[in-house]
């Protein structure tokens, strides 16, 4: 599941998060950075690591939370699975069954 982990060094890392009792596994992590005027960007976290999943001890984690749908979709389309969740009422057509 896509979540955001706030680390004790104040980095916010978005990625596919697997929470364990003593650690958190972060797969395909990206750091959320401000780019001015209320905008954010995502850059790969630990881009030089050979592994795509990094395990972080729980004592380095401040908290974990689910991102806004828009942010999770942006992450998924750029760095994750590519699957996005539609917004409520996002123009899904009202289909009707006909018997023609």
URJODA-V672200 format. One record per pair of residues at least 6 apart in sequence whose C-alpha atoms are under 6 Angstrom apart, sorted by the first residue. I is the first residue (numbers start at 0). J is the second residue. Records with the same first field share a line. If there is no record, write none. Layout:
I: J + J
This chain:
0: 15 + 16
1: 14 + 15
2: 13 + 14 + 16 + 64 + 65 + 66
3: 12 + 13 + 63 + 64
4: 11 + 12 + 63
5: 11 + 61 + 62
6: 59 + 60 + 61
7: 59 + 60 + 61
11: 30 + 31
12: 28 + 29 + 30
13: 28 + 29
14: 25 + 26 + 27 + 28
15: 25 + 26
16: 24 + 25
17: 23 + 24
21: 57
22: 55 + 56 + 57
23: 54 + 55
24: 53 + 54
25: 52 + 53
26: 51 + 52
27: 51
28: 44
29: 41 + 42 + 43 + 44
30: 41 + 42 + 44
31: 40 + 41
32: 39 + 40
33: 39
72: 83
75: 81
